[in-house]
Amino acid sequence: MPGGRNTNQPAVPGAKRALEQFKMEVANEIGLAGKIQTVGYENMTSRECGSIGGWMTKKMVQLAEQALAGRVQQ
């Protein structure tokens, strides 16, 4: 994004810190945490950043499915 301005806001107020932590956990799992710490997001490829977002989405969908399945079984 030109100028490095990210205008995305969490849907739930106060979730920003948890999402940042989750992002770093996912980056660590896929081997990109070190690169984030050395060069920062702004110097990573779109593919690398997209991989982090994709894995985050996959994990969040899994958590939602588990929550829904638990609600149905009760």
C-alpha positions in Angstrom: 0.0 0.0 0.0 1.5 3.4 -0.9 2.8 5.3 2.1 2.5 2.2 4.3 -0.9 3.2 5.6 -3.1 0.3 6.7 -6.7 1.4 7.2 -8.0 -2.1 8.2 -9.7 -2.1 11.6 -10.7 -5.1 13.7 -14.5 -5.8 13.7 -14.3 -6.2 17.5 -12.9 -3.2 19.4 -9.9 -4.2 21.5 -9.0 -7.2 19.3 -6.1 -5.5 17.6 -3.4 -6.7 20.1 -4.7 -10.3 20.0 -4.8 -10.3 16.2 -1.2 -9.0 16.0 -0.1 -11.8 18.4 -2.0 -14.3 16.3 -0.4 -13.0 13.2 3.1 -13.5 14.7 2.2 -17.0 15.9 1.1 -18.0 12.4 4.2 -16.3 10.8 6.4 -18.3 13.2 4.6 -21.6 12.2 5.2 -21.0 8.5 8.8 -19.7 9.0 8.4 -16.0 8.3 8.6 -14.5 11.8 12.4 -14.0 11.5 12.0 -12.1 8.3 9.3 -9.9 9.8 11.6 -9.0 12.7 14.6 -8.3 10.4 13.0 -6.5 7.4 9.5 -5.7 8.5 6.2 -6.2 6.7 6.8 -3.4 4.3 9.9 -5.1 2.8 8.2 -8.5 2.4 6.6 -9.8 -0.8 2.9 -9.8 -1.3 3.0 -13.6 -1.5 4.7 -13.8 1.9 2.2 -11.4 3.6 -0.7 -13.2 1.8 0.5 -16.5 3.1 0.3 -15.2 6.7 -3.2 -13.8 6.1 -4.3 -17.0 4.4 -3.1 -19.2 7.2 -4.7 -16.9 9.7 -8.0 -17.2 7.9 -7.8 -21.0 7.7 -7.1 -21.2 11.5 -10.0 -18.8 12.3 -12.4 -20.8 10.2 -11.3 -24.0 11.9 -11.9 -22.4 15.3 -15.4 -21.2 14.2 -16.2 -24.7 12.9 -15.2 -26.3 16.2 -17.3 -23.8 18.1 -20.3 -24.4 15.9 -19.8 -28.2 16.1 -19.6 -28.0 19.9 -22.9 -26.0 20.0 -24.7 -28.5 17.9 -23.5 -31.5 19.9 -24.8 -30.1 23.2 
